[in-house]
Amino acid sequence: MSPAETAQRQALCVALTGLACLAVAMGLGRFAFTPVLPMMLHDGLLDLRQASALASSNYLGYLLGALLCALQPWLWRQLGCAWTPSYADLIRAGLLATVVLTLAMALPSPSAWVWLRWGAGLASALVFVFTSGWCLSQLGRLDRSHWGAWVYAGPGAGIMVSGLAVTPMVALDWPSPWAWQVMAALALLGTALAWPVLAAGQAKVERIAVGGQVGAADGRPAHGWAEQALTVLGYGLAGFGYIISATFLPVIARQVLPESIWLDLFWPAFGAGVCTGALLSSRLSPQRDRRALLAGGFVIQTLGLSLGQISPSVAGLLIGSFLLGLPFTAMSFFAMQEARRLRGGTAASFMGLLTATYGLGQVLGPLLVAQLLRHTDAARGFDLALGTAGLALLGGALLFGLALKRYPRRMDPVDPVGQAG
């Protein structure tokens, strides 16, 4: 086998492993709650306000996990440990935690659910950040950076699998605890597929950097703090803008079309959009400025969100769900690439900061829904929440447009995006 063929095979292995990791931690560990929620509501196990609390708990865990990722170098320096974990160590720990916490949601202990969802959020943040860091780094070394888009198809794959798995359960009138057991089994299968590569020696190359550098060799950031702040704020608005629809999509569909036989297809349509957008992003030229692509993603999500309101029909909700999902993880891919452009080889902590800000937006979204539902009926409350989400998405597009205008992209000597996409 030639060196080029060997590199291509290794890159494919890395990309598919990353896809499996994000499918487990994000598509199942975090977002399986969305298709299972109507089953829990039907079983009388909780109401919409309690569902919002569980969703916010999950996002609080995600926020804390992302903050821990951002602070990892500092934490290890403070502890003075001679040994630091590899990215693969942390990914595997997060995957195992996801399986256990998902299975535990089947227990008849409502008081524990809030902590289980919190733990699942924390685990998913660890897996997301370190899978992103490891995969993008490995693929960059193999000159296949654009294959990183395959990694971000993982959440969409997990969403599709969970949504399609729930459909026959609803038809057979299964209780929701059985659904959680199925989700845990699917998470275990994905973990088993990813485990051999994560356990291999090559996966242990990337370890937590504790040297304290944050940018250029002289210790100064390669790009100004104002430029980085615009990226952080814009990405945070993405978290707030999409989360209301992503969390409550099946519930909203049942409010609008209570008798439709297509209700269980809206969530898989969202997942199909996620996969499609992630894979299409791998075809984009590496010369395209990622901030422009992020701004475009905000606009597409705004259109998807608005379409379901303008045309509350089967076609409107299906197309709107697909458009909402289309740039979902592609935007994460672009944001992580932008982090590597801004911070180079020490981007993991900045990726954690971006993910934490995104997580903060996710926390605020369900809390807004819960507050609105306290003061109005469900239909009006969801309309107000979706309108606010749309404004947030447009605000994110404007922030990245401002970044484009004020900070024209320069091709840095070490620019992962410019080199390989």
Buried (B, 14 or more C-beta within 10 A) or exposed (E): EEEEEEBBEBBBBBBBBBBBBBBBBBBBBBBBBBBBBBBBBEEEBBEBEBBBBBBBBBBBBBBBBBBBBBBBBEBBBEEEEEEBBBBBBBBBBBBBBBBBBBBBBBEEEEEEBBBBBBBBBBBBBBBBBBBBBBBBBBBBBBBBBBBBBBBBBBBBBBBBBBBBBBBEBBEEEBBBBBBBBBBBBBBBBBBEBBBEBBEEEBBBEBBBBBEEBBBBEEEEBBBEEEBBEBBBBBBBBBBBBBBBBBBBBBBBBBBBBEEBEEBBBBBBBBBBBBBBBBBBBBEBEBEBBBBBBBBBBBBBBBBBBBBBBEEBBBEBBBBBBBBBBBBBBBBBBBBBBBBBBBBBEBBBBBBBBBBBBBBBBBBBBBBBBBBBBEEEEBEEBBBBBBBBBBEBBBBBBBBBBBBBEEBEBEEBEEBBBBBBB
